[in-house]
Amino acid sequence: MDDAEHHAYCIIGNAKTVAKERPRFEKLLGASTEGHPDFWHYECQTFGVENARILREKQAQLPVKASRRVFVIETGRMTRE
């Protein structure tokens, strides 16, 4: 990934890939992601409609500490719904 900031990122990989990108997320937030109220890491086997509703509710909230929110969805697959 380049160093430019964007409104969304799609990172394809596994848990190691997510861990490798954590410094980028921390840079975006200006703080550690550990326990940060504006960082949401969601893990599930299958990401479906109900998971998307939860994400939509979370993203509708304003940031608490940072100027933006970071959402990481770690899933094995996504449904077509």
PETAFEN-V90013 format. One line per field, one symbol per residue. phi: phi as a letter, one per 30 degrees, with the letter a starting at -180 (. if undefined). psi: psi as a letter, one per 40 degrees, with the letter a starting at -180 (. if undefined). A space follows every 10 residues. Layout:
# PETAFEN-V90013
phi = ???
psi = ???
This chain:
# PETAFEN-V90013
phi = .dddcbdabb cclceddddd deeddddddi adddiddccb cccadbcbed dddddddddd dddcccdacb ccccbdabdd d
psi = iieihieiih hhaadddddd edddddddde iidheheehh hhhidhhadd ddddddddee iiiddieiih hhhhidiiie .
